[in-house]
Each structure stands twice: as C-alpha cells, then as structure tokens.
Amino acid sequence: TLEKLRQTGESWAGIVAVLASVALVHVAWWLVGDSVVVNGNLVDSDGYGRLVRIERLVETGGWFDASLPRADWPYGGSLHWTRPLDVLLILLALPAAAVVGFTKALFWAGVFVSPLLHGLAAVTVMWAARPLVGRVPSVVAGMLSAVAFGVLGYATIGHADHHVLVGLVSMAAFGFTVRALVRPHRAERQALGAGLVLAFGVWVGTEVQVTAGLCLGMAALKWAVDGEGLAVNRRLALGLVLGLAAALAIERGPGVWGVQYDRLSIVHLTLGALILAFWGLGLGRLGG
C-alpha cells in the first residue's frame, strides 16, 4: 500500500511538473511575442473559419451540414473539417457564455484551446514514453515537448484549429501501441484501445492515417520478427474498424456512403476493413 501511494505521488508530481513547464513556456511566449490578448485577433483565417462554422452549427443545428453559404459569395462553400473540435470549443465556451455572450465566449475558447490541448498532449507524451524509458526520463520527455518549436508553431494562443488535438491523439495511440507490444498480459486490451484512439484521430483529421500506419507497422513488424502478436494485430485492426464505423455514423449520418479523402468517409472505413480482413482472414490459418 505504501509503495502504491508513493508511485501515485510520483505520478502526480510528474504531471504537475509537465503542466508547469508547458504553462511557463506559453506565458513566456506571450510576454515576448505578439499576442491575441494584445491585438484582439486570432492567428489566421482558419481559426475564424472554424468559429464561423461553429456559430452556424449552433444557430441551425445542422450537424451534418458542412456548408458555409456566405463563403465565396454568391456561390457558397464548404469545409472538410470534422465535428470533434467543434464540440470541444462549444463546451469550453459554455461556462462563460451566460456572462459575456456565446460569440465572445467562443472567441476566447478559440484563443486558449490549443495551449490547453498542449498541456494534455505533454502529459500524454510522458505517459506514452514511460514503458520505454522509465518514470523520470518520461517526465523529462513531457517537459521537453513544451519547447519543441514544431509544436509551438501550432500550440500558442490564438490557434483555433485541430492540429494540437491531432498531436494529442497521436501520442495516446503510440502509448497504447507500445503497451500492447511490451506488456503481454494486457496486450489485447491495449491494442484494442490503440485502434479506437486511432479511429478517433482519423475522425479529427485524416493526417492521423500516418500515425495509424506507424502503429500498425510496429505491431506487424513484431509479428514478422518473432512470430508472436497476431492477436494484437487483430485487436488493433478491430478497434480501428469499430471506431471508424461509429465515428462515420456520428459525423456523416445520411451521407455515410459519400466518398471523400480529406474528411472521414466510407473510404477510410473500407481501408480499415481491408486491414482487419488481412489479419483476421488472410493470416487466420497461421495461428494466433
């Protein structure tokens, strides 16, 4: 019991250290650089496009309607972005909406969403790295993610976009995959979790297919090298398919059969189903 309490205390200390590092970096960046808090603007037009899209969703309730009638007037336009970040921004805006109004609350949610996600992503890096490098080095890894300029390019205040959410999901998928490969006693459950997280990531943005390819490739390489882990590959593919099917139904509804490559569609579910068929049928006679 004392050992568990000690480990819990160390875990929370690591989380606090990582979050403090992220907060320190963002405050320093705000103090020395241009800030939306000073000039009242988001970083780019994508952020405003996102907020306009959310306002239209709230006004019309058209969950499956991705169009923006006032874009490229009088022709109208559409956006390939999906709904998970829209929902997150609405949830962040709701507490302040009763005080300052929904539009202003939504703007400030857009201002701070990326730094908040950056903190969660840094903690997830720590969690994902722990089975590979141990407790203390994993905390260092999480802290170092706070100063990676490739991350800060998307994570600073004013970025009302999905890029840091993509990073957060990718780190979570790597963490589950690593655990599935190095912890045999819980491998299948961790692999299923990895597949579900990857499916959510593809829903957030199709660029997560790169992460999916890396995770699936690591699991396949383990099977190819030592002949073990067929069940892990199957569970990983199963989680991916189940997650994609659920996300597709939620995101597209009546348009579930529409073909689109830069937004979650039947194309991605078909790809996942082929991967599952490969592991479940093509290799079914090779043993588990």
N, C-alpha and C positions, 0 to 999 in steps of 0.2 A: 504493500500500500504506500509506504513512504517513497519507494522508488517510482511508482506511478505519479505521485504528487510532484516529485522532483522533475520528472520528464514533462509533466504538464506545465509546470512553472517555466522550464526552459523553453518550451514551445511558445508560450505566450510572450516571454521575453524576446524571443526571436521575431515574432510578429510585430511587436511594438518597435523593435529596432529597425525593421524593414520599413514600416509605415512612417516612422520618424524621418528616415533617410529620404523617402520619396517626398514628404511634406517639405523638408528643408530645401531640397533641390528646386521644387516648384516655387517656393517663396523667394528663393534667391533669384530664380529666373524672372519672376515678376518684378523684383526690385531693380534689376539691371536692364531689363528689356522692355519693349513696347507691350502694353497690356490692354486687354479689352476693358479692364476696370477703369483705365485712364481715358481711352478714346471711344469707348462705347460701342465697339464693333466686334463681330466675330472675325475669325482669321480669314475665312474665304467664303465664296459664294455657295459652296457645297453645304456649309453649315446653315445658311439662310434657306437654301432649298429644302433641307431636312425639316426645319422648323415650319416652313410654309406647308409642307406636306402633312405634318402632324396637325397643324391647325385645321386643315381641310378634313382630316380624318375625324377630329373632334366635332367639327361643325356638321358633317354629313353622315358620319357613322359608316362610311363606305370602306370597310376593312379590305375588301378585295379590289377596290378601285385604286390603281396606281397612277391615274392620270392627273395632270395639272392643266386644267383648261386655260388658265391665264398665261401659261408659258408659251413663248413663240407665238404671241397673239397675231392673227385670229385663229391660228391652226391648232394650238394646244400642244401638249407634250406629255411625256410620262417619265418616271424614274424607275430604275431597276432595283433600287434599294428595297430591302425587306422590312418586316414589321418589328422584330425583336428590339432594336434600339429605339424605335418609336415608342413602344410600350414603356421602356425604361425611362425615357425622357418625360413621358406623361406622369409616371409615378414620382419622379424627382420633383416635378413642378407642382403636384397637387398640394403638398403641405403649405406652400406659400401663395397658392392661387387665391385663397379666400381673403388674403390680406392685400396683395398687390395686383390681383387680376391674373387670369391664366396666361395671357400673351407675355406679360413681363416675367412671370414665374417661369414660363417655358424658355425664355431667352436666357435667364440665369442658370437654368438647368443645363442648357447647351453650353454655357460658359464653363461649368465645372464638371461636366460628365467625364471628360477624358482624364483629368487628374485623379478623380475618384476611381475610375477603372484602372488607372496606372497603379494606384496603391494595391488594389486587389490582384492585379497581374504580378506585381513584385512579390507579394506573399505566395502566389501560386508558383512562381519560379522557385522560391525556397522549398515549398512542399514537393515540387516535381524533382528537384535535384537531390533531395535528402537520401533516397535509397542508393544513389550512386556515389555521393561524396561525403555523406555523414551530416550530423546536425550543425556544427559550427560552420563548415565551408558552405553549406546550403544557405545559411543566413547571410554570409558574405555575397553569395551569388544574387540573392534577392536585393541586397543593398546596392550592388553594382548595376543592377538593371535600372536603377534610378538615374544613373548618369550616362546611360547609353544614348548617344546623340541620334541614332536611328530611331530610338523610341521617343525621345523628347520632341523630335520633329512632328510627331502626331499627338503627343500626350499633354502638351501645355494647355493652359486655359484658353478657351475660345474655339476649340476644335469640336464642333457638334457633329461628329461623324463616327463611323463604326470601327475605325482602324485599331484602336486600343482594345476594343471588345474582341476583335479577331485575335490579337496577341494573347489576351487572357484565356480565350477558349483553346488556342493552340498549346499554351503551356499546360493547361489542365489535361488535354488529350495526351501530351507527352508523358505527364506524370502517371496517368492511368496505364499507359502502354508500358512504361518502364517497370511499374509494379507487377504487371501481368507477366513480364519476362524474367524478373528476378525473384519473385515470391511465388513459388509453385503452389503453395497451399491455398492461395486465394486467386490464382491466375485467371480462372474463367470469369469470375465476378468482375475483376479489374478490367479484363478485356471487353466485357460487355459494356462497362462504364465508359471505356475509351471510345467504343463505337457510337454510343449515344451522344457523347460530348462532341465527337467529330461531326455527327449529323446536325447537331445544333449549330456548330461552326459553319457548315456549308449553308445552313439557313441564313445565318448572319451575313455571310459573304462567300461567294464561290471560290475566292482565293484560298480558302481553307482546304480545298482539294489538294494543295501542295502538302500541307500538314498531314492530311489523310494518307497521301502516298508515302510519306516518310514513316508514319506509324505502321501502316500495312506492310511496308517494305521491311521494317525491323522485325516484325513478327514472322514474316515469310522467310527472312534470312535465318532466323533461329531454327525454324523447321528444316530448312535446307541444309544447315550445317550439322546439326546434331540429331535430326530426325524426330525431335520432340516438339510439342507445341501445336499440333494440328487442331486440338480443341480450342486453343487460344485464338488461332486464326479464324476458326468458325464463329466463336463468340464475338470477336471483334467485327466481323462482317455482318453478323446477325444484328448486333447493336446498331451498326450503321444503317442497315436497311429499315429496321423498326423505327429508328429516329427520323430518317428521311421521309418515311411514309406518313408519320404523324405530323411532321413539320409541313409537308406538302399539302396535306388536307387542311391544316390551320391557315397556312399562308395563301393558298390559291383557291380553295373551295370549289366552286363550279368550274373554274378554269384549270382544274388539276391536270388535264391532258394537254395543256398548252406547252409548246416546245420553246424553251428559252435557255440560252447558255450562260448569260451573265447574271441570272437570278434563279433561285431554286425552282426547278421544274421537273417534269417527268424524266428528263434526260439524266439527271443526277440519280434519281431513284433507280432507273434502269441500269446505270453503271454499278451502283451498289448491289443490285440483284445479281448481276453477272459475276461480281466478285464472290458473293455468297454461294452462287451455284458452283463456281470453281472449287471452293473449299469443301462444300457440302456434297457435291456430286462427282466432280472430276477427280477428287482425291479420296472419295469415300471408301474405296477398296484397299487403300493403303494403311488403314488402321488409324486410331486416334492417339 
